[in-house]
Amino acid sequence: MSTRTAVVTGASSGIGAATARKLAEAGFHVVLTARRTDRLDALAAELTQAGRSVSVHALDVTDRAAVDAFATDLGEFPPLHVLVNNAGGAVGTDPVATADPADWRAMYEVNVLGVLNVTQALLPALSASGDGTIVVLSSTAGLATYEGGGGYVAAKHGAHVIAETLRLELNGHPVRIIEIAPGMVKTEEFALTRFRGDAERANAVYAGVAEPLTADDVADTVCWAVTRPSHVNVDLLVLRPRAQASNYKVHRVQ
């Protein structure tokens, strides 16, 4: 495969970092973006040492001016072929009746408006490449509800709808829209952030689950989807560990 360029948001850890590694291994020049430049620099050093082609751009996807400046800096050369909208996250598990609107706003900003910001800014370059792919990392939370997840569920439903609507609006254009919706994924930060640093509560999410998904599992799926022949579009792929039958039915070993 000739060198193709992929932008990965939220590439400083977890699924984003794992996806950046997989795409770099597959021969893409990977543009690493996130807020934490120290982590991006460490990942870039790791990949460069392994002979991969990467570059680093500090980026907060909720800052539209910064996103537009990033798109201008990126330009159209080399052509941009893939955008992986991975930046996101959850905060809190309060019921709707008592949830803090600030938490809901923060989740909406990154999971919905962040996807919108980066997609709008990079869509012209993706289209100009003649073979673009937009990946939206949503969640099974974007397909079904559960108690205590109202704000995150609402935000991920928003991300899901962006992918669905884009696929309709870009029909006939040389851009694919792929949505990957993971279920239970154990990463170093997701649950810890959701429980505001409470490691005991974060660990309890995965208690008794022999093999939750890993960041590498999701990254493998993303890489597989974007490397299908150009005429093949993976509209929506739901990815769960075998132990998870739904958002609220999980087999746990006592």
Secondary structure as GFF3:
##gff-version 3
##sequence-region A 1 254
A	DSSP	beta_strand	4	8	.	.	.	ID=ss1
A	DSSP	alpha_helix	14	25	.	.	.	ID=ss2
A	DSSP	beta_strand	28	34	.	.	.	ID=ss3
A	DSSP	alpha_helix	37	49	.	.	.	ID=ss4
A	DSSP	beta_strand	54	58	.	.	.	ID=ss5
A	DSSP	alpha_helix	64	74	.	.	.	ID=ss6
A	DSSP	beta_strand	80	85	.	.	.	ID=ss7
A	DSSP	alpha_helix	101	108	.	.	.	ID=ss8
A	DSSP	pi_helix	109	113	.	.	.	ID=ss9
A	DSSP	alpha_helix	114	128	.	.	.	ID=ss10
A	DSSP	beta_strand	132	137	.	.	.	ID=ss11
A	DSSP	three_ten_helix	140	142	.	.	.	ID=ss12
A	DSSP	alpha_helix	150	169	.	.	.	ID=ss13
A	DSSP	beta_strand	175	182	.	.	.	ID=ss14
A	DSSP	alpha_helix	190	194	.	.	.	ID=ss15
A	DSSP	alpha_helix	199	204	.	.	.	ID=ss16
A	DSSP	alpha_helix	215	226	.	.	.	ID=ss17
A	DSSP	beta_strand	236	239	.	.	.	ID=ss18
###
